[in-house]
Amino acid sequence: MKTEFDNLRLNDSHQYETDNNGNKHTVKIYRGEHLIAKKIKLKKSIRYFAIEGYRQYLIDDSPLS
């Protein structure tokens, strides 16, 4: 999921935001107003989350309908 997450984050059609809160680091990826993926790093643990069907956003460059 790491490579796919990076591909989503680096896609020009998507926006992302980061948040650092002590030991917790969060990165959220949005397509329009919709959250499509999130990464949470807490100490040495990294967890990835994504919506169902997130893979369509890896290749879909059309505007969100």
N, C-alpha and C positions, 0 to 999 in steps of 0.2 A: 504494500500500500504506500510505502514511502515515495517511490518513484511516481506513482499515480498522483499522490498528494502534491508533489512538487510540480507536476505537469499542470494540475488544476490551478495551483497558486500562480504559476508563471504565465498562464493564458491571459492575453490582453482583454478578453471578454469578461474576465472575472475580477472582482475586487477582493481584497483581504485586509484583515485587521489583526493586530497583535495586542496582547495584554500580558503584562508581567505583574504578578502579585506575589512577592516573596519568592518561595521556591517553585511556584506554579507559573508556567508559561503556556499561553493559549494562542493558537492561530486559527481564525475562522475565515472561510472562503465563501463568498457570496456570488451569485449570478443574479443580477438585478437586486431585488430585495429579498431573495430566497437564500437561506443558508444551505449550502450543498455539502460542505465538509468541515471538519474540525480536528485539530491536533492538540492534545494536552500532554505537556511534559511536566512531570512532577518528580523531582529528584532524578533518579536514573531511569525512571519508567516513562515510556512514550506510548501513547494510545491514539489511534486514528479512528475517526467516526465519519460516516458519509450517509447520504440519503440513498434510498433504494433507487437504482438506475443511474447512479452517479457517472457511470462509464460513458453515457451518452454525451456528457459535458467534456469528455476528453477529446472528442472529435467534432462536436457540434459547434459551429461558429455562427449559426444563425441567431438573431435576436430572440430573447425570451418572449414567448407568446402568452 
